[in-house]
Amino acid sequence: MKKNMSGCSVEESMRLLGGRWRLLLVSYLLEGPKRFNDLRRNMPGISQRMLTLDLRALEEADLIKRTVYPTSPIKVEYELTEDGKRLVPIVEIMKDFGLWLKARVKNGEG
């Protein structure tokens, strides 16, 4: 991951959560633990490689937890940690803003 160049707290947040998929991943994990393939189904535009990289980055930041169950075949689940749950207000604001944007476009304003 790139280094924070300005020391700004917004840049630090964007360094971790920026990009197309990470906050979306968090939003799906708000519903509860998910398996890798469940997340792929929720996000058909993401490649397997990108999903893996983003899950690892969020895990490394202690925002999600990966649990491996010793079954056959192996079952792996991802869920938000307590630190990851701090992102709830951000996801809610992004959702509200997205709904506003959709309505604006629908009404011919955008």
PyMOL commands that place a pseudoatom at each C-alpha (Angstrom):
pseudoatom trace, name=CA, resn=MET, resi=1, chain=A, elem=C, hetatm=0, pos=[0.000, 0.000, 0.000]
pseudoatom trace, name=CA, resn=LYS, resi=2, chain=A, elem=C, hetatm=0, pos=[1.205, 3.511, -0.760]
pseudoatom trace, name=CA, resn=LYS, resi=3, chain=A, elem=C, hetatm=0, pos=[2.563, 5.694, 2.000]
pseudoatom trace, name=CA, resn=ASN, resi=4, chain=A, elem=C, hetatm=0, pos=[0.618, 8.698, 3.330]
pseudoatom trace, name=CA, resn=MET, resi=5, chain=A, elem=C, hetatm=0, pos=[2.453, 11.643, 1.790]
pseudoatom trace, name=CA, resn=SER, resi=6, chain=A, elem=C, hetatm=0, pos=[0.694, 14.612, 3.397]
pseudoatom trace, name=CA, resn=GLY, resi=7, chain=A, elem=C, hetatm=0, pos=[0.125, 13.256, 6.895]
pseudoatom trace, name=CA, resn=CYS, resi=8, chain=A, elem=C, hetatm=0, pos=[-3.551, 14.189, 6.457]
pseudoatom trace, name=CA, resn=SER, resi=9, chain=A, elem=C, hetatm=0, pos=[-6.093, 11.973, 8.230]
pseudoatom trace, name=CA, resn=VAL, resi=10, chain=A, elem=C, hetatm=0, pos=[-8.388, 11.989, 5.168]
pseudoatom trace, name=CA, resn=GLU, resi=11, chain=A, elem=C, hetatm=0, pos=[-5.517, 10.754, 3.012]
pseudoatom trace, name=CA, resn=GLU, resi=12, chain=A, elem=C, hetatm=0, pos=[-4.823, 8.021, 5.564]
pseudoatom trace, name=CA, resn=SER, resi=13, chain=A, elem=C, hetatm=0, pos=[-8.453, 6.867, 5.379]
pseudoatom trace, name=CA, resn=MET, resi=14, chain=A, elem=C, hetatm=0, pos=[-8.462, 6.973, 1.581]
pseudoatom trace, name=CA, resn=ARG, resi=15, chain=A, elem=C, hetatm=0, pos=[-5.182, 5.065, 1.470]
pseudoatom trace, name=CA, resn=LEU, resi=16, chain=A, elem=C, hetatm=0, pos=[-6.927, 2.134, 3.120]
pseudoatom trace, name=CA, resn=LEU, resi=17, chain=A, elem=C, hetatm=0, pos=[-10.511, 2.495, 1.887]
pseudoatom trace, name=CA, resn=GLY, resi=18, chain=A, elem=C, hetatm=0, pos=[-9.991, 4.166, -1.487]
pseudoatom trace, name=CA, resn=GLY, resi=19, chain=A, elem=C, hetatm=0, pos=[-10.631, 2.336, -4.681]
pseudoatom trace, name=CA, resn=ARG, resi=20, chain=A, elem=C, hetatm=0, pos=[-13.711, 0.737, -6.048]
pseudoatom trace, name=CA, resn=TRP, resi=21, chain=A, elem=C, hetatm=0, pos=[-14.298, -2.289, -3.839]
pseudoatom trace, name=CA, resn=ARG, resi=22, chain=A, elem=C, hetatm=0, pos=[-13.145, -2.032, -0.217]
pseudoatom trace, name=CA, resn=LEU, resi=23, chain=A, elem=C, hetatm=0, pos=[-15.979, 0.028, 1.228]
pseudoatom trace, name=CA, resn=LEU, resi=24, chain=A, elem=C, hetatm=0, pos=[-18.441, -2.041, -0.789]
pseudoatom trace, name=CA, resn=LEU, resi=25, chain=A, elem=C, hetatm=0, pos=[-16.943, -5.195, 0.763]
pseudoatom trace, name=CA, resn=VAL, resi=26, chain=A, elem=C, hetatm=0, pos=[-17.422, -3.666, 4.201]
pseudoatom trace, name=CA, resn=SER, resi=27, chain=A, elem=C, hetatm=0, pos=[-21.050, -2.859, 3.364]
pseudoatom trace, name=CA, resn=TYR, resi=28, chain=A, elem=C, hetatm=0, pos=[-21.768, -6.503, 2.497]
pseudoatom trace, name=CA, resn=LEU, resi=29, chain=A, elem=C, hetatm=0, pos=[-20.030, -7.701, 5.650]
pseudoatom trace, name=CA, resn=LEU, resi=30, chain=A, elem=C, hetatm=0, pos=[-22.317, -5.472, 7.742]
pseudoatom trace, name=CA, resn=GLU, resi=31, chain=A, elem=C, hetatm=0, pos=[-24.982, -8.132, 7.107]
pseudoatom trace, name=CA, resn=GLY, resi=32, chain=A, elem=C, hetatm=0, pos=[-22.834, -10.713, 8.877]
pseudoatom trace, name=CA, resn=PRO, resi=33, chain=A, elem=C, hetatm=0, pos=[-20.100, -13.226, 8.032]
pseudoatom trace, name=CA, resn=LYS, resi=34, chain=A, elem=C, hetatm=0, pos=[-19.734, -14.127, 4.350]
pseudoatom trace, name=CA, resn=ARG, resi=35, chain=A, elem=C, hetatm=0, pos=[-17.838, -16.728, 2.431]
pseudoatom trace, name=CA, resn=PHE, resi=36, chain=A, elem=C, hetatm=0, pos=[-15.542, -15.766, -0.437]
pseudoatom trace, name=CA, resn=ASN, resi=37, chain=A, elem=C, hetatm=0, pos=[-17.945, -16.970, -3.128]
pseudoatom trace, name=CA, resn=ASP, resi=38, chain=A, elem=C, hetatm=0, pos=[-20.860, -15.127, -1.495]
pseudoatom trace, name=CA, resn=LEU, resi=39, chain=A, elem=C, hetatm=0, pos=[-18.880, -11.909, -1.817]
pseudoatom trace, name=CA, resn=ARG, resi=40, chain=A, elem=C, hetatm=0, pos=[-18.061, -12.727, -5.447]
pseudoatom trace, name=CA, resn=ARG, resi=41, chain=A, elem=C, hetatm=0, pos=[-21.770, -13.206, -6.172]
pseudoatom trace, name=CA, resn=ASN, resi=42, chain=A, elem=C, hetatm=0, pos=[-22.600, -9.885, -4.490]
pseudoatom trace, name=CA, resn=MET, resi=43, chain=A, elem=C, hetatm=0, pos=[-19.949, -8.133, -6.580]
pseudoatom trace, name=CA, resn=PRO, resi=44, chain=A, elem=C, hetatm=0, pos=[-19.926, -9.744, -10.046]
pseudoatom trace, name=CA, resn=GLY, resi=45, chain=A, elem=C, hetatm=0, pos=[-17.623, -7.050, -11.469]
pseudoatom trace, name=CA, resn=ILE, resi=46, chain=A, elem=C, hetatm=0, pos=[-14.704, -7.842, -9.166]
pseudoatom trace, name=CA, resn=SER, resi=47, chain=A, elem=C, hetatm=0, pos=[-12.020, -10.301, -10.225]
pseudoatom trace, name=CA, resn=GLN, resi=48, chain=A, elem=C, hetatm=0, pos=[-10.998, -13.131, -7.925]
pseudoatom trace, name=CA, resn=ARG, resi=49, chain=A, elem=C, hetatm=0, pos=[-7.523, -11.616, -7.650]
pseudoatom trace, name=CA, resn=MET, resi=50, chain=A, elem=C, hetatm=0, pos=[-8.830, -8.151, -6.703]
pseudoatom trace, name=CA, resn=LEU, resi=51, chain=A, elem=C, hetatm=0, pos=[-11.226, -9.606, -4.148]
pseudoatom trace, name=CA, resn=THR, resi=52, chain=A, elem=C, hetatm=0, pos=[-8.374, -11.567, -2.582]
pseudoatom trace, name=CA, resn=LEU, resi=53, chain=A, elem=C, hetatm=0, pos=[-6.089, -8.516, -2.482]
pseudoatom trace, name=CA, resn=ASP, resi=54, chain=A, elem=C, hetatm=0, pos=[-8.752, -6.263, -0.963]
pseudoatom trace, name=CA, resn=LEU, resi=55, chain=A, elem=C, hetatm=0, pos=[-9.763, -8.857, 1.632]
pseudoatom trace, name=CA, resn=ARG, resi=56, chain=A, elem=C, hetatm=0, pos=[-6.108, -9.264, 2.616]
pseudoatom trace, name=CA, resn=ALA, resi=57, chain=A, elem=C, hetatm=0, pos=[-5.620, -5.488, 2.919]
pseudoatom trace, name=CA, resn=LEU, resi=58, chain=A, elem=C, hetatm=0, pos=[-8.695, -5.133, 5.128]
pseudoatom trace, name=CA, resn=GLU, resi=59, chain=A, elem=C, hetatm=0, pos=[-7.569, -8.118, 7.198]
pseudoatom trace, name=CA, resn=GLU, resi=60, chain=A, elem=C, hetatm=0, pos=[-4.076, -6.675, 7.567]
pseudoatom trace, name=CA, resn=ALA, resi=61, chain=A, elem=C, hetatm=0, pos=[-5.655, -3.434, 8.821]
pseudoatom trace, name=CA, resn=ASP, resi=62, chain=A, elem=C, hetatm=0, pos=[-7.641, -5.486, 11.386]
pseudoatom trace, name=CA, resn=LEU, resi=63, chain=A, elem=C, hetatm=0, pos=[-10.957, -4.343, 9.907]
pseudoatom trace, name=CA, resn=ILE, resi=64, chain=A, elem=C, hetatm=0, pos=[-12.049, -7.847, 8.952]
pseudoatom trace, name=CA, resn=LYS, resi=65, chain=A, elem=C, hetatm=0, pos=[-11.332, -11.274, 10.388]
pseudoatom trace, name=CA, resn=ARG, resi=66, chain=A, elem=C, hetatm=0, pos=[-10.784, -14.401, 8.320]
pseudoatom trace, name=CA, resn=THR, resi=67, chain=A, elem=C, hetatm=0, pos=[-11.852, -17.664, 9.954]
pseudoatom trace, name=CA, resn=VAL, resi=68, chain=A, elem=C, hetatm=0, pos=[-10.903, -21.043, 8.488]
pseudoatom trace, name=CA, resn=TYR, resi=69, chain=A, elem=C, hetatm=0, pos=[-13.060, -23.998, 9.521]
pseudoatom trace, name=CA, resn=PRO, resi=70, chain=A, elem=C, hetatm=0, pos=[-11.439, -27.452, 9.355]
pseudoatom trace, name=CA, resn=THR, resi=71, chain=A, elem=C, hetatm=0, pos=[-14.091, -29.057, 7.178]
pseudoatom trace, name=CA, resn=SER, resi=72, chain=A, elem=C, hetatm=0, pos=[-13.895, -30.865, 3.884]
pseudoatom trace, name=CA, resn=PRO, resi=73, chain=A, elem=C, hetatm=0, pos=[-13.857, -28.843, 1.732]
pseudoatom trace, name=CA, resn=ILE, resi=74, chain=A, elem=C, hetatm=0, pos=[-12.349, -26.102, 3.863]
pseudoatom trace, name=CA, resn=LYS, resi=75, chain=A, elem=C, hetatm=0, pos=[-14.803, -23.356, 4.788]
pseudoatom trace, name=CA, resn=VAL, resi=76, chain=A, elem=C, hetatm=0, pos=[-13.500, -19.778, 5.072]
pseudoatom trace, name=CA, resn=GLU, resi=77, chain=A, elem=C, hetatm=0, pos=[-15.602, -16.883, 6.344]
pseudoatom trace, name=CA, resn=TYR, resi=78, chain=A, elem=C, hetatm=0, pos=[-14.929, -13.169, 6.542]
pseudoatom trace, name=CA, resn=GLU, resi=79, chain=A, elem=C, hetatm=0, pos=[-16.519, -10.848, 9.070]
pseudoatom trace, name=CA, resn=LEU, resi=80, chain=A, elem=C, hetatm=0, pos=[-16.031, -7.350, 10.417]
pseudoatom trace, name=CA, resn=THR, resi=81, chain=A, elem=C, hetatm=0, pos=[-13.957, -6.913, 13.542]
pseudoatom trace, name=CA, resn=GLU, resi=82, chain=A, elem=C, hetatm=0, pos=[-14.916, -4.423, 16.249]
pseudoatom trace, name=CA, resn=ASP, resi=83, chain=A, elem=C, hetatm=0, pos=[-12.605, -1.914, 14.543]
pseudoatom trace, name=CA, resn=GLY, resi=84, chain=A, elem=C, hetatm=0, pos=[-14.277, -2.690, 11.209]
pseudoatom trace, name=CA, resn=LYS, resi=85, chain=A, elem=C, hetatm=0, pos=[-17.672, -1.901, 12.689]
pseudoatom trace, name=CA, resn=ARG, resi=86, chain=A, elem=C, hetatm=0, pos=[-16.460, 1.681, 13.147]
pseudoatom trace, name=CA, resn=LEU, resi=87, chain=A, elem=C, hetatm=0, pos=[-17.039, 2.007, 9.396]
pseudoatom trace, name=CA, resn=VAL, resi=88, chain=A, elem=C, hetatm=0, pos=[-20.838, 1.673, 9.791]
pseudoatom trace, name=CA, resn=PRO, resi=89, chain=A, elem=C, hetatm=0, pos=[-21.479, 5.444, 9.808]
pseudoatom trace, name=CA, resn=ILE, resi=90, chain=A, elem=C, hetatm=0, pos=[-19.281, 5.901, 6.727]
pseudoatom trace, name=CA, resn=VAL, resi=91, chain=A, elem=C, hetatm=0, pos=[-21.151, 3.180, 4.831]
pseudoatom trace, name=CA, resn=GLU, resi=92, chain=A, elem=C, hetatm=0, pos=[-24.481, 4.717, 5.836]
pseudoatom trace, name=CA, resn=ILE, resi=93, chain=A, elem=C, hetatm=0, pos=[-23.406, 8.183, 4.653]
pseudoatom trace, name=CA, resn=MET, resi=94, chain=A, elem=C, hetatm=0, pos=[-22.129, 6.756, 1.361]
pseudoatom trace, name=CA, resn=LYS, resi=95, chain=A, elem=C, hetatm=0, pos=[-25.414, 4.886, 0.875]
pseudoatom trace, name=CA, resn=ASP, resi=96, chain=A, elem=C, hetatm=0, pos=[-27.467, 8.026, 1.527]
pseudoatom trace, name=CA, resn=PHE, resi=97, chain=A, elem=C, hetatm=0, pos=[-25.266, 10.050, -0.807]
pseudoatom trace, name=CA, resn=GLY, resi=98, chain=A, elem=C, hetatm=0, pos=[-25.560, 7.372, -3.510]
pseudoatom trace, name=CA, resn=LEU, resi=99, chain=A, elem=C, hetatm=0, pos=[-29.362, 7.383, -3.215]
pseudoatom trace, name=CA, resn=TRP, resi=100, chain=A, elem=C, hetatm=0, pos=[-29.329, 11.186, -3.513]
pseudoatom trace, name=CA, resn=LEU, resi=101, chain=A, elem=C, hetatm=0, pos=[-27.122, 10.970, -6.618]
pseudoatom trace, name=CA, resn=LYS, resi=102, chain=A, elem=C, hetatm=0, pos=[-29.414, 8.371, -8.222]
pseudoatom trace, name=CA, resn=ALA, resi=103, chain=A, elem=C, hetatm=0, pos=[-32.475, 10.534, -7.543]
pseudoatom trace, name=CA, resn=ARG, resi=104, chain=A, elem=C, hetatm=0, pos=[-30.724, 13.596, -8.941]
pseudoatom trace, name=CA, resn=VAL, resi=105, chain=A, elem=C, hetatm=0, pos=[-29.846, 11.792, -12.180]
pseudoatom trace, name=CA, resn=LYS, resi=106, chain=A, elem=C, hetatm=0, pos=[-33.363, 10.349, -12.413]
pseudoatom trace, name=CA, resn=ASN, resi=107, chain=A, elem=C, hetatm=0, pos=[-34.832, 13.846, -12.081]
pseudoatom trace, name=CA, resn=GLY, resi=108, chain=A, elem=C, hetatm=0, pos=[-32.558, 15.137, -14.856]
pseudoatom trace, name=CA, resn=GLU, resi=109, chain=A, elem=C, hetatm=0, pos=[-30.353, 17.223, -12.594]
pseudoatom trace, name=CA, resn=GLY, resi=110, chain=A, elem=C, hetatm=0, pos=[-27.123, 15.358, -13.152]
for i in range(1, 110): cmd.bond("trace and resi %d" % i, "trace and resi %d" % (i + 1))
show_as sticks, trace
zoom trace
